[in-house]
Structures are given as structure tokens and as C-alpha cells.
Amino acid sequence: MRRHDFIATLGAAMAWVVAAISFSAAQITFQPQPLKEFLEENGWVSLPLPDKRMGPGSVIKVTKKDGAVTMQWLGDLRRCGITDQEFHYVRGMYPAIGVRESFGVKAAVAAGYIAKLEGTADLEKAGAAIMQIDDSGGDAVDFDALMNWLAKPSAAPRMSRVCSNFLDQDDIYLVSEAFRVSKARYGLVDKNGAKLAVTGGAFGQGSRSSDTLSVIDDLYFGVRHVKQLAPDRFDPRPGPQPVPEADDLLRHIEP
């Protein structure tokens, strides 16, 4: 092969390789860390779905049957006449984490806000959502303070029979710490990672469109130190006693 023919052939081959590399790079989309993974790295138990009700003071039933773990939200201690001051509720007990970082969450999280704000998006194409945290924190109640309050003679008359009955059941737990996201930006992506447009009432004007939706709203994504209530309510033994937790059980709930 003559020299100039060899150079031409080599140049064409290199051009094809460069084109192939460029094409491959174009297919690579941003894959943020799953929020579930991030929470577990920071000591939180990720909830199967985020929930506004799952803040500290929530009462849940956690059961395990035939290897399957289920969780049911029953109510909130505040509805039983117990105030935030009495069980020492602290908003922001633990500092914000993940701020200005993006995480992968279920498409249902963004879709729920879009529907609530009367926005529209092609939800059939949605494969996941990307959430950028703008404000977060860990909220908590003091379990020992709650137990001390429940042991007082004045506590029983303030609680209804309904509250007393469900607090005395087996498998009843108190959410004592919860991870809150109070301000975030959400975006939907399709199964290939491409962003989907959000339009409509979510932006206050029907003609506006964007690929992100900014939301200011408390939503709990994780919990920890979910403590069992019934066995410890009126334990006469002096000194602090170990209280069973449901954290390990909650980790086995199917996502």
C-alpha cells in the first residue's frame, strides 16, 4: 500500500473511532446516587415511600409474618393530647445533609407534587425522578421524656381510651427521629435518563414549562430509633431499660 493511501485509510479509521466514542458519550446520562443509599450511609432507614405523616411522634404498627415485614401508620401522639413540649420535640435536632446535591428517587414522588400543584407531564414515560435537596434536617422527640410523662398519674385522664388501647398493643412503635426534606427541586426523567417537561398550573401560568419543579413542603424520607411502646410504658424497674427498636425490621420492607 502506498504511503498516502495508508495515511488516508488510517485517518478514516481514526475518524470512525472518534465518532463512535462521541456517540457513546452522548448516550451516557447523569445517574445520581439513589437517595435510599445516601440515607443508609448516614444512618437512616429509608422509607419505601416518603410520607408527610412519618415525622417524630408518629405511631406505627410493624409486623413480620412469613418473612414479610409490613408497616402501618396509626396516628400521632399529638392527637392523644401530648404536646411537643411534653415529649421534647426538636425540629432540626440533626443538621442538614445532602444540600445542593442531587439524588435519584421514585417517579411517584415528583408525580405526586405535579398532580397536587395541577401541573402536567408525560407520566407514562417517567422512569424515575431526580431530586435536588435545598433544605433538610433531622427532627426528633425525646423517648425518655415521653415515658416519664406517660408514667405520671395526670397523663391517663388526658388520653382517650382509643389512644390508650392502641398504645398498649403489641408491635406498636414510636418514630423518634426522622429525616426531613423541606425544600427541594424535582425533575422527571424517562427510562433513558432524558428529562421530561413539566407544564401548567405547577408554575402558576398554563403557558409556562420547565424540567424542574421547586417545592417547599415537609416530606419525611427516612427514620431511625423507631422504639417499641407497649412493653416500656409503665415499667416499674428503676433506671433506664433497653427498649426494642424496629429499625432492622423496617430495612426488610420491600421497596
N, C-alpha and C positions, 0 to 999 in steps of 0.2 A: 504494500500500500504506500502510495506516495505521501510525503510529509504533510502537504497541505490537506490531503483527503483525510489523513489520520487526525489532524487537528480539528477539522470540521466535524468529524464523527464524534470525537471526544467532547467538543463543545455542545453538540446536540444532546449527548448523553447527560452531561452535567446540567444542562437546562431542564431536562426531564426530571432529574433528581431534585433540583431546586423547586420545580413546580409541584412535585409530589410532596415535598416537605411543607411547602406553603399550604397546599390543600389539606394536609393532615392537621397542620396547626390551626387552620380555620375551623376544623371540626371540634377542637378542644374547647369546651365551655367551662365557665367558672363553677367549681364544685365546692361549695362552702362546707365546713365541718358540720355534721349534724348537731343540733342543739342538745339532743339526748346525750351524746358522747361528751360534749363540753360540760354539761351539768354533772355527769357522773365523775368526771375528772376533778371537779371542785366539791365533791362530797354530797351532792344532791341526788335524790331518787327522782328520775324523770317520770312525769305523769303520762299515761297513754294519750290523753288529750288535755291541753291546758284548760283551766276552769277558773272562772271568777270566784267561785264559792270556796275554793280549796285553800283559803288563807288560814293563818293561825287562829285557833278557836273553833275550827270546823270539827264536827264529829262524824266519823265514818265507820262502816262495818267492813271488816276484812276477813274473808273466809277462804279456806283451802279445802277443796273436795276433789277426790280422784286426780290429784296432782295439778288441778287448775285453781288459780287464785283469782278471786273476784273482789271488787271494791264497790261499795255503795255509799253515797253521800246521804247522811240522815238529817243534818241540820247544823246549827251553830249555837255555841254556848250562850251567845248574847240573847238568843231567843228564850233562854231559860232564866233570864233575869240577872245574869252575871255580867258585870261591866268590864270594860277594857282595863280600868284601874285595878279592879279586884284580881284579875289574873295577869296583870302587869304586861299588857300588850305594848310592844315597841315596834313601830314602823321604822325600817332601816336599821335594825339591830346589827345586820351584817352589811358591809359596803357593797356598792355596785360592782358587778363584774360583767365582762363582755361588751362594755360600752364602746360604740363605734366599730364593732366587729359584726360580721355577717354570718348567719347560721342557716342551715337547712332545717325546715320544719314541714309538717304535713300541709298539703294544699288546703285542707279544710279550715286551717287557722285563718289564712288570708281570705278564703271564700266567705267565711262567716262574717268578717268585717265588711267585705264588699256588699254582701246582702243587707247587713244592718244599716249601712250608710246609703242604701239604694243606688249602688253602683252596678255596673255590668262588666262582665268579662267572659271570654270563651272558656267556661269551666270544664267543658268536655275535653279540652286539650291539655288541661292543667295536670302536670305530673308531680309537682311539689311547689313549695314556696320558699322564698329567701327572706329572712327577717334580719334587719339591722337594728340592734339594740341602741336606743338613745338614752334610756334611763332605766335602772333596775335596782334591786336591793333584796336583802333577806329580812323578812319580818318574823317576829317571834312572840310567843307568850311564855310565861314562867310556869311550868308544870307544878313545881313545888308550891308556888303561891296559890295556884288553883286548888290543890289538895288541901292546903291549910284552910282555905275559905270553905270548901265543902264540908270540912270536919266541924265547923262552928255550928252551934245549936240554931243560930239565926238563919242559916242557909236553907234548911229544908222548907220553911214556910214560904220562902220566896220563889221556889221552883214548883212548877206544876207537876201533877202526877205523871203526865206524859213524859216530861223531861227525866224525872227520877227513874221511870221504868226503862227507858232506852239506855240510860247511863249504866244501869245495873245488868244489862245483857252481856252475854259472852261475845267475844270478838269485836268489842266496841273500842275504838281508838280515837285519840285526840291528835289533830295536826298541830304540833307545837312550833314548827318552823317551816316556812315556805318561801320559795324563790319567786319574786315578782318582777314582771316586766311592765313598766307603767308608761313607757313611750317607745314606740318602735316604728320602723318603716317596713312595709310588707310588699313583696312583689311575687307574682305568679310566674312560673316557668313551665314550658311543656316538657315532654319526656326526653327531649334532646337538649334541654337546658336553655332554650331560647325564651326571652322574656315575652310575656303576654300583656297586651294593653288593658288598662282599666279605665272605663269611661263612666260618665253620668253623674248622678247625684252625690257620689262619694267626694266630688270636688266642688259641690255647690252650684255648678253650672253644667247643664246637659251637654254642652258642646266641648267641654274640656276632656283631655285624655292624658294619661301618663302610664309609666310602667311601675310606679311605686305608689303606695298609699300610706300616708303618715297618720298614725293613730295614737291618741293619748287616752289610755284606758288601762286600769289594773287587770292583769291576767297572770295567774299563777301557773308556772310550768314545772315546778319541782317541789318536793317536800323532803323533810328528814326529821328524825326523832319523833316519829308517829307513835305515841305512847298509849298502852292499854289502860283503860279507865277502871273498869269494874273491880278487879282484884285489889286495887290500892285505895279505893275510895275512903273507907273508914278503918283502915288497918291500925289496930291499937299499939303495935310494936313501936318502941321508941327509936329515934334515929332514922336516917334516910334508908330506904329499902330499894333494891333494884326493881325497875319497872319494865315489863316486857315491851319490846318495840316491834313494829310491823314493817320496818324498813326492808329487811331481807325478803319478806313475803311480797311486798309491793314490786320488788325488782323482777318478780316472776310473772307479773301480769303481761299477757301478750300485747304487743304494741298495736 
